[in-house]
Amino acid sequence: MVDRADSFSGSRIVVASRNPAKVREIRRVIEGLPVEVMDLAQAGFDAEIEETGQTFAENAAAKALAVAEATGELALADDSGLMVDALGGRPGVLSARYGGDDLTDSQRVELLLRELAQVPHARRAAQFVCVLALAVPGRILARWAGRVCGVIADKPQGTGGFGYDPVFLYLPAGRTFAQMTPDEKNAVSHRGRAVRRLPEVLRRLSEADWPH
């Protein structure tokens, strides 16, 4: 259990996600940090966490607190999603459940493309947003965000990644996230940008005199 800010170095962090692709991305991005990254199964956490927040920040905080309280460990939670300008910011916080809990990733992509069928390429701007929350039992230590802008492609392209990656076209690369290697995607993605700030966040917390 983490009980002092200066004990972050060499501590354990539980990633509060059941999405193995997310956990792999986080592990890959922070590889080399003096922390042990555990998933929920390794931490012995099997409870369900309802995502009832109206914002990414609210959901990330709720997940981080729930896992920290249950495990007694430092917990890192993310809530992320796709926001499409032409759809008024949808799917937003409902990205992983858009269209219903029973849809697959590919079916959600199909739904998104149907909704954008009459929207010209010039109006298909979108952004991926990731909010990370870091918590110890009973306390949120920090929340911060990463985002990346792109365009929704006319059809899925590529086989990598997950979720909406096959239709998220990152213009500087001229490819969708699903057409990139994991390292290429992590270098520019919303989650990659957010996770790369973790060392800075831990350093600042270590220097701060926060109550515990």
N, C-alpha and C positions, 0 to 999 in steps of 0.2 A: 504494500500500500504506500502511495506517495503522500507524505505528510509535511514535507517542507519543499519550498521552491528550489533550494539548492541541491535537492536530491534528484532533479530531473536527469542529470547525466547518468547514463547507465540504467535508467529505469525501464519499466515495461509500459507499453501503450497498447490498449485494447482498441482495435478499430471497430466501431459500432455499426457494422454493416453485414448483412447476409449475402451481399452480392460479391461472389468470389472475384469477379473482374475488377471491382472497385478496390478490394483488398490488395490484389496483385499490383494494380497501378500505384497505390500508396506505398507498398513495400518497395517497388522498383524506384520510385522517385526519391525516397529517403534512405535508400541503401547506403550504408556507410556511417549513418548516424549512430552514436553510442546508446541506442535504445533497442529493446526487444519488441518487435511488432507481433501482436497476437490477434487472431480473429476471434469471433464470439465463441466458437466451439472450443478453442484452446483455453478460453477464459471460463468455460463452464456456464455460459449465459445462454439460456434457451427460451426466455420469455419473449412474448410478442410486444412490440412497442407501436402503439397507434400513432400515426402521423396526422395529427389533427390541427397543426398550426396553419396559419394563413400565409406564412412566409417561409422561405428557406431557412432563415436565421432561427425562427421559432422551432422548426422541426429539428434542426441540427442540435440546438441546445437541449431539447427534450430527450433526444436519443443519447447524447453524451452523458447527461445527468443520470438517466436510468441505468446505463451500463456501469458508470462509476459507482453508483450506490450499491448495485448488486454484486460487483466484483471487488470493490475496494481498491481498484486500480485507476491509474490515469487513463481517461477514455477520450478518444478522438472520433467525432462523428461528422459526417458530411450530409448535407442535403443539397441536391443539385437537380438541374433540369434544363429544359430547352424553352426559350421564350421567343416566340415568333411575332414580329411586329404586326404583320397583316392579320393576325388572329388575336390582337389585343393582349399579347403576352402569353397566350396559351401555347403549350400545355402547362407551363409554369410548374408550380409545386405538385401538380398532378401528373407530371411527366411519366413516372413509372407505373401509374395506374390509369393513364388516359384511355378513355373508351371502356373502362371496366377492368376489374382485377383478373379476369380470365383471358385477356388478350396476350398474345406473345409479342416479343419485340417487333417482329416483322409485321404483325397485324397492326400494331400501333403506328409503324411507319406508313403502312398503306392508308390508314385513317388520316394521318397528317397530310399525305399527298392528295387524297381526295378533297380535303378541305381547302387545299391550295391550288386545285386544278385550274381555276380561272384567274389565278393571281399571276401576273407577268413576272419574269425573272427579276426585273428591277425593283420589285416590291416584296421580294422574298427574304429580306434581311432578318437575321435571327442571331441570338447569342446563347451560348451555354453559360450557365452560372453555377458556381459551387461555393457554398458557405460551409466553413469548417468551425466546429466548436470543440474546445478542449476543456475537460472537466475533471475535478476530483470529487469525491462524495460530498454532495451538498453545495457545490460551488462551481459556477462557470468561470474558468480562468481567462478565457479569451475566445473571441469570435472574429473571423476575418473571411474575406471573399476573394475569389478569382473568377475572371470571366474572359471569354473569347468571342469575337464577332465572326460571323460567317453568313452564308446564304443557303437556303434550302434548295437542293438540287431537284431536277425534274423526276429523277428515278434513282433507286438505290445503286450505289457504286462501291465495290470493295467487299471484302469478307471479314475484315478484322474488326476489332472493337466490339461494342455492344450498344443496345438501345438505339438511339437515332443517329449513330455515327455514319451509317451508309448514306444518309442524305444531308449531312452537315458538311457543306463545301467550305473549306478554309482557303480563301482566295489567294493569300500570299504563296501557298503551295500549289494551288490549282488542283487540289485533290480533296476528297472527302476524308474524314477521320478514319473511316473503315479501309481506305486505300493506303494508309500510313503504317509504318512499323510502330510497335509500342513505344520505342524511344522517340521517334519523330512526333508522335501524337503527344506524349508526355511533355515534350519540350515546349509545346504551345497551348496545350489544352487548359481549360478552366480549372480542372482538378490539379493538374501538374503545377500550374502557377500558384494555386493556393497552398498545396503541400510543400512546395519549395520554400515557403515562408515559415515553415514549422521550426527550423533551427533558430531563426531570428526570434520567433515568439518564445521559445523555450529559454533562449538567452536572456531576453528582457524579463521574463518571469523569474529567472534565477537571480537577477540583479535587484528585483523589487522586494520590498519588505511587506508582503501581503499576509493578512491574518490567516490562521489555519486552526 
